[in-house]
């Protein structure tokens, strides 16, 4: 064997008779650099609030953002079952202002690693949250129309790009305009090709949307029927 060919290291694996149906993030995600947050290197973020999925997934972290008014009970539920760092949504659209600030503080006190604000949030609210909590504020960027520079300068420590099919293009634009040191999380899509494209564009970490519990259970039921 050529000396130039490196041997892959053997990875000892411990399995369980009961806990073998895990939701695994695509391996292509681990080609990104990751973001070091409180000395933990995070490359993959699972986009879900489903506590059963959270408990049975192998992602580095959880990003719990949902289309409802942020509630402490949901934050508590996510943080109580997760065994990895969690980034909690605190509003920014319908819910904003002081309520988002209070939600961010509560999330920090409960153990969140960061708080995520929605794209419509006003810059002065980002500033107030950043002055209130000691965990990073993650600002969601949904299109080129979002003033991502102002969000960052207002106190957001990380940008979370979620622009559907234009995500990779927008990541590349932000990277070109703001340099290599801006931490960027981005949605990677469903395929290895789209994930790698987003990473090549400059994303440091990738969010992955897992199948729902209903979809997983459907596969289980099909196996039972056989």
N, C-alpha and C positions, 0 to 999 in steps of 0.2 A: 504493500500500500504506500502511496506517495506520502512524503512527510508533510506536503502542503494540505493534505486532507485531514482535518481535525476530527478526532473521534468525539462523538456526542457523549456527554456524561450520562451515566445511568442514573435515573431518578427513582429512588425507592418509593413505592406507592402503598399507602395504607387504605384499604377499603373497608366498607361495612356491609354486613348482610342486609341491613335495612335501608341505609342511606346511600343508595347507588343511583338514584334518578336525579342527578344534578343538572341545573341549567348552566351551561358553560358558554362563556363569551368566546367569540372567534379568536383563534390563536394569532391571526394577523394583527390584532390590536397591539400585541406586545412588541411590534416593530417600532412603536413610537417611543419618544424619549421619556415620557412620564413627567409628572410635576411633583416635586418634593414638598409636602405639606406637613409641618410639625414632624419632620424627619421620617415621614412615611412616603415612599415613592408610589404614586398612583398613576396607572396607565389606563385602566378600564373603570368606567362608571356604569352601573346598571340603572336604567331609567325605569323605576317602578315604585309603587307604594304597596304592592301585594306582599304581605308579611310571609306568606308561605314560600313565594319565590325568593324573597330576600334571604330566608333561612336556608334555602337549598340552592344557592348559586355560588359561583367561584370568582365573581368579579372582585377587583381590589377595593371597590367602594360602591356606595349607593347614592344616586341623585334622586331625591324624593320631591318632585314637582308635580302638581296636579291642578286641574282646571276648576277648583272650588276655593272658597274662602279658606285661607290657612287656619288650621285649628291645632291647638296644643295637644289634644288627644291623639291626632294623627301623628304629630311629631313624636310623642311619647311611644306610640305603638311601633313606629319604624325603628327608633333608637333602642327600644327594649329587646327587639328580636335580632337586630343586626350584629354581626361579629366583626364588621369592618367599618371604617370611617363613613359617616353619612353627611351629605350636603342637603340641607333642608330648604324648601321653597317658602318664602315669606311674603309673597305677593308682589305688587308693583303695577297691577292693572286695575281691576275693580277694587281690590284691597291695596291701600297704599298709605302714605303719610305716617302718622304716629303709630297706627296699628301695625304696620310693617316693622317699624323700629322695635316695638314691644315684642313682636313675634321673633325677631332676630335675637334679642336679648334672651328670651326664654329658650330658644333653640340652643344658644351657646351654653346656658346654665344646665341644660339637660344632656349636653355632651356632643353636640354637632361639631363637625370639623369645619364647616363653612355654611353660609346662607346664600341662597340663589334668589335673585330678583328678576322679575319678568321684564320684557322689552319696553313696555310703556312707562316704566317708572321714571319719575323726575329726578334730575341730577342732584338736587338739594336733599332728596330723601336718601340717596346713596351716600352722600356725605354724612348725614346724620347717623345712618346705620354704622358706617365705618368708624365714626367717633364714639359710638356706643359699645360696640363689640370688639373683642380681641381676636376674632376668627375672620378669615377672608370673606369679603363680599364678592360673589360671582355674578356678573351682569350678563344677562342673556341678550344676544344680538340676533335678530330674526331676518334682517335684510340690510342692504347697503344704505337704506334711508336712516337707519339707526345711527346716532352720533356716537360711535364706539370710542372715539378719542375722548370726548367729553365725559363719558361714563367712567373711563379709566382714570382720567385726571380728577374726577369727583370723588374717587375713593375705591372704586372696584379694583380688586387685586388680580382677578382672573376674568377673562372673557369667555363666555359660553356661546359658541356659534351654532345656531339651529336654523338654517335657512333652506331646509328641504333639498331639492336638487341643486341649488346654488351654493350649498355649504362649502364645498372645496374651493370654489371660485372666490367666495368671500373671505375664507381663511387666508388664501394666498394674497388677497388685496390688503388685508389687515397686516399680514406679516411684512409685506413690502413697504407699507407706510409707517409701521410702528417699530420695526426691527425684530431681532431674534429673541429679545429678553422678555417680551410680553407673554405670560402664560395663557395658552389657548386650549380650551376644551371644545370639542366639536362632535356633532352627530356623524356617525360613520356609515349609516345605511345597513342594508342586509347582506351585502356580498363582500367577499374579500377584496374584490377589485375596487369597490367604492370606499372601503375602509382605507386601503393603501393609498388611494388617490388623495384622501383627506389628510392622511399622515404626510404624504409627499408635499402637500400644499403648505404644511407648517403646523399642523395640530400636534400638541404635546400629549394630549390624552383624548380618549374616545368614549362617547356614551353609546351604550348598546341597549336597544329595546328588546326585552326577552319575550318569548311566547307567553300568552296568558295561562293562568291555571286551567282554564277551560280547554285550551288547546292541548296542554300537556295531558290532562285527564282524558281527553278524547283518544289519544294514542294508547293510554293505559287500558281503557275500556275495549279498544279494538284487540289488544293482546289478550285480555280476559275472555273475549268472545271466541277466540281461537282455541 
